């Protein structure tokens, strides 16, 4: 313990008007946190002050980071401010590193009041990258809306913060460190803990490690390739998959955490994990996986680079939980998915006769379902899957589920996926486009006007013909969620169009990326039951839906974007789809770049092609049956 009491200092400050946390906490460019005076301190004070003073005094909190640039400096500030604000104990990962799943695990294990995670997930690191601060509550999960709003309220009126600027901690020294503070009756304690141990012990209670180890070391050894993408997962991959489960050390690559993640975004997809994709295509490995910076997201690849869509991954896990000792013992309560995620898991729930919950995007919406015993496994389309063992997405848990399924079924990844399709059908699905950096006002009016189109009472039963494909609208709405546990309502969670053949289009605004402006996301889904038609290219199957989405939203003209952002997960898909879809453009004369809005229609149940006549500022979408056209009139003033 320090011999001289450390003083607590009160610092005057001014509030910032942009510190309301989003789905994944507060994300900004690193330069904002590092360069704006008191920006980080204000937000940390807002988080701490959002906790009732009686609960805060002497409580325990967990702190961890994904190791990105500015994490060490930020951790030191958090330690100094936690001490000054009456926190009794901080538990911090060795060298400041803790994966997001590990933070959730430790919070629950030690019954902490919450935890602070320094991460911007898959966003780039380094001085020119992004930084984020996320507060998880006592159940180990992300802050619910009520907590986020309280943090925002404090941030808007904050005039001072408390800090112990002389307090120093060596994050590389394991063990307990006590500090005597001025005017405090009890010492402030910091515990530097092994980043992996508590989380590893939890995984041991869930999986049959001996079965997985036999798969990785036995006579028919499965060769794996795991890419930690120079994020926090390196120590976890080496300790758990290599040391504990016997995978050769060279199975794990990019396992040294770096402040800039080796100069690439730590995003586990086909674009940024290209080196893994190429290694898998060589045929030397039967299983591949990559993790994002903080370890909550993942990507699965099979032999020869076979890609597992994250929505399929969720459904296949749910269909094979009997391979996992934890679920054999605890049972399966139900499943949940975000609205934007494909409906593949819905078919699993129906087959297993368990409940299925559809929630807004944001892991916090799963918390109540799991806490109330309604949900065992949940997931999102953005490579996030987990179960009720913690309250966060869990990439390594997902990988171990896949390895458990492979060990039990003695099949490769591709065979497991195709067997699943043959039994329950295939949901062709992808997040088609991310349009980043859209002016928030433009994005708002785009969504408002599109909602007016799809919620018009005449829109259901409308038919859209693209080439030989005809899509009949069954229903369309702006998704609204009523929490079955506490009755809270989340409105305006995304526009969705559902067709009679189970195809879907979803349009959603996202605000968690930390980039300037809004992000508009478009998703498409098409269901195929016939096994003979389950091996087509995704872009070919979804091509007509792409055309419909671009046409009815007019997103290119209205946003000024000629295509999705290059950082979009499916940017390459867009390029491929563009060239593969030329024949649609030629034969159907699609012009997605013209501005339009619905102004009149004379009948409510016509079939419409995307064959456009341009005359006097009117685009007529022709009726296949030769009846009255559905007209879209150009109206510049309506979008001002």
QUINORQUI-V443812 format. One record per pair of residues at least 12 apart in sequence whose C-alpha atoms are under 6 Angstrom apart, sorted by sequence separation. I is the first residue (numbers start at 1). GAP is how many residues later the second one is. If there is no record, write none. Layout:
i = [I,I]
gap = [GAP,GAP]
//
This chain:
i = [120,177,288,376,461,495,508,119,177,288,460,461,494,508,609,619,118,176,287,460,478,479,494,507,608,118,176,287,460,479,507,608,618,117,175,286,478,506,607,608,117,175,286,478,506,607,617,116,174,285,370,477,505,116,174,339,477,505,115,283,334,336,338,339,476,504,590,115,234,283,334,335,336,337,338,339,476,504,114,234,268,334,336,338,454,455,503,588,589,114,268,281,338,475,503,588,114,230,268,280,281,474,113,229,230,232,267,280,474,225,226,227,228,230,231,266,473,474,224,227,228,230,266,472,58,59,60,62,64,230,277,472,57,58,59,60,61,62,63,64,315,319,601,57,58,60,62,67,231,268,315,56,65,66,216,230,268,311,600,64,65,108,213,64,65,107,213,599,64,598,597,104,557,596,597,229,556,596,539,554,596,341,595,196,334,335,341,333,334,337,551,554,333,334,335,336,337,338,550,333,335,337,332,61,60,61,63,65,60,61,62,63,64,65,66,61,63,65,68,69,224,232,223,224,226,228,231,232,233,223,224,225,226,227,228,224,226,311,310,310,96,8,95,95,440,84,94,439,440,466,84,437,438,84,437,438,437,81,323,80,344,436,80,435,298,435,297,434,80,297,434,433,433,432,432,431,430,430,429,429,98,102,296,298,428,94,296,297,428,30,93,94,296,427,29,30,50,88,89,90,91,92,93,94,295,427,29,30,50,89,94,426,28,29,93,426,28,425,27,47,425,27,46,26,26,25,46,25,46,422,302,45,207,207,206,21,435,436,434,435,433,434,20,99,126,360,126,434,125,432,17,15,124,15,123,15,462,464,465,466,122,461,462,463,464,465,14,122,463,464,13,458,12,13,12,11,11,10,10,9,9,8,9,8,66,122,122,121,121,5,6,7,5,6,1,2,5,1,69,68,67,215,100,99,99,144,142,66,66,141,140,141,105,104,101,101,23,28,27,24,23,22]
gap = [12,12,12,12,12,12,12,13,13,13,13,13,13,13,13,13,14,14,14,14,14,14,14,14,14,15,15,15,15,15,15,15,15,16,16,16,16,16,16,16,17,17,17,17,17,17,17,18,18,18,18,18,18,19,19,19,19,19,20,20,20,20,20,20,20,20,20,21,21,21,21,21,21,21,21,21,21,21,22,22,22,22,22,22,22,22,22,22,22,23,23,23,23,23,23,23,24,24,24,24,24,24,25,25,25,25,25,25,25,26,26,26,26,26,26,26,26,26,27,27,27,27,27,27,28,28,28,28,28,28,28,28,29,29,29,29,29,29,29,29,29,29,29,30,30,30,30,30,30,30,30,31,31,31,31,31,31,31,31,32,32,32,32,33,33,33,33,33,34,34,35,36,36,36,36,37,37,37,38,38,38,39,39,40,40,40,40,41,41,41,41,41,42,42,42,42,42,42,42,43,43,43,44,51,52,52,52,52,53,53,53,53,53,53,53,54,54,54,57,57,61,61,62,62,62,62,62,62,62,63,63,63,63,63,63,64,64,70,71,73,75,76,76,77,77,78,78,78,78,78,79,79,79,80,80,80,81,82,82,83,83,83,84,84,85,85,86,86,87,87,87,88,89,90,91,92,93,94,95,96,97,97,97,97,97,98,98,98,98,99,99,99,99,99,100,100,100,100,100,100,100,100,100,100,100,100,101,101,101,101,101,101,102,102,102,102,103,103,104,104,104,105,105,106,107,108,108,109,109,109,111,116,117,118,120,127,129,129,130,130,131,131,132,133,133,133,134,134,135,138,139,141,141,142,142,143,143,143,143,143,144,144,144,144,144,144,145,145,145,145,146,146,147,147,148,149,150,151,152,153,154,155,155,156,166,170,171,172,173,175,175,175,176,176,177,177,177,178,190,191,192,192,194,195,196,220,222,227,228,250,251,251,285,286,291,293,339,486,487,488,489,490]
//
